[in-house]
């Protein structure tokens, strides 16, 4: 499984076209878990996390067959301007890079944030994805 990569500017354009909330756009389906990594060019911690996250995505894709979707939101870095990182922080309500989110879609409330952490270990992220899968399955069962 590959991780979908969305550049921040592309995300902003899609949100403007669809008029969806950011979370609803990132997690469109009930019954799935959406793992989102917010990363920035030139970020040492992001670079270190990338291969680990790729490995986790591949492992969970094999185990859960389409129930976990991984997305990386890539933010441009320009040492002369903090414009894009500032827009990212406002849009996604984060401060540090990388920040990882786990999202679940509900019928009544739209998408909810199940988990958020800055640079978590992959074992912690995996544990929370597995727990979120149980919640997502319960939500899906209630809606059918």
C-alpha positions in Angstrom: 0.0 0.0 0.0 1.2 3.4 -0.8 0.4 6.5 1.2 -1.6 9.1 -0.7 0.3 12.4 -0.8 -1.6 15.6 -1.0 0.2 18.9 -1.2 -1.3 21.6 1.1 -2.2 23.9 -1.9 -4.0 21.0 -3.6 -6.0 20.3 -0.4 -7.0 23.9 -0.1 -8.2 24.0 -3.7 -10.2 20.8 -3.2 -11.8 22.1 -0.1 -12.8 25.3 -1.9 -14.4 23.3 -4.7 -16.3 20.8 -2.5 -17.2 23.1 0.4 -16.6 20.2 2.8 -14.9 20.5 6.1 -11.2 19.5 6.2 -11.9 16.4 8.3 -14.9 15.3 6.2 -12.8 15.6 3.0 -10.0 13.6 4.5 -12.3 10.8 5.9 -15.3 10.4 3.5 -16.5 6.9 4.3 -18.0 5.2 7.4 -16.3 2.0 8.4 -12.8 3.0 7.5 -10.0 4.5 9.6 -8.0 7.4 8.1 -4.4 7.8 9.3 -3.1 11.3 8.3 0.5 12.5 8.6 1.1 16.2 8.3 4.7 16.7 7.2 6.9 19.6 6.0 9.7 19.8 3.5 13.1 19.9 5.3 11.7 18.6 8.6 14.3 16.1 10.1 11.6 14.3 12.2 9.4 14.0 9.1 12.2 12.5 7.1 12.9 10.0 9.9 9.3 9.0 10.2 8.6 8.6 6.5 10.1 5.0 6.0 8.6 3.8 9.2 5.1 5.1 8.3 5.5 3.6 4.8 6.2 0.2 6.4 3.3 0.5 8.9 1.0 1.4 6.0 2.0 -1.7 4.0 1.7 -3.9 7.1 -1.8 -2.7 8.0 -3.0 -2.7 4.3 -2.2 -6.4 4.2 -3.9 -7.1 7.5 -7.0 -5.0 7.1 -7.7 -5.0 3.4 -8.9 -1.5 2.6 -10.2 -0.5 6.0 -7.2 1.7 6.8 -6.4 4.7 4.5 -3.1 6.5 4.9 -2.6 10.1 3.7 0.4 12.4 3.9 -0.3 16.1 3.7 2.9 17.7 2.5 3.6 21.4 3.4 6.2 23.4 1.5 9.0 25.0 3.4 10.7 28.2 2.3 13.2 29.7 4.8 12.2 33.2 3.6 8.5 32.7 4.2 6.4 30.9 6.7 3.2 31.5 4.7 2.4 27.8 3.8 3.3 26.4 7.2 1.1 29.1 8.8 -1.8 28.2 6.5 -1.3 24.5 7.4 -1.4 25.2 11.1 -4.5 27.2 10.8 -6.3 24.7 8.5 -5.3 21.6 10.3 -5.0 22.9 13.9 -1.5 21.6 14.5 1.8 23.1 15.6 4.5 20.5 15.2 5.8 18.4 12.3 5.1 15.6 11.9 1.7 15.5 13.4 -0.3 12.3 13.0 -4.1 12.1 13.1 -6.5 9.2 13.1 -10.0 10.0 11.8 -13.2 8.1 11.8 -16.4 9.1 10.0 -19.7 9.0 11.9 -23.3 9.3 10.6 -24.4 12.0 13.1 -21.3 14.1 13.5 -19.4 13.7 10.3 -15.7 13.0 10.8 -14.3 12.9 14.3 -10.7 13.1 15.3 -10.0 9.8 17.3 -6.3 10.5 17.9 -3.6 13.2 17.5 0.0 13.3 18.4 3.3 14.9 17.3 5.8 12.3 16.0 4.4 9.3 17.8 6.2 5.9 17.8 4.9 3.6 15.1 3.9 1.1 17.8 1.7 3.8 19.5 0.3 4.8 16.1 -0.5 1.2 15.2 -2.1 0.5 18.6 -4.4 3.5 18.1 -5.2 2.6 14.5 -6.2 -0.9 15.7 -8.4 0.5 18.4 -10.0 3.0 16.0 -10.8 0.1 13.6 -12.9 -1.5 16.4 -14.8 1.8 16.8 -15.2 2.3 13.1 -16.6 -1.3 12.8 -19.2 -0.6 15.5 -20.2 2.7 13.8 -20.6 0.9 10.5 -22.7 -1.9 12.1 -25.0 0.7 13.6 -25.6 2.4 10.3 -26.5 -0.8 8.4 
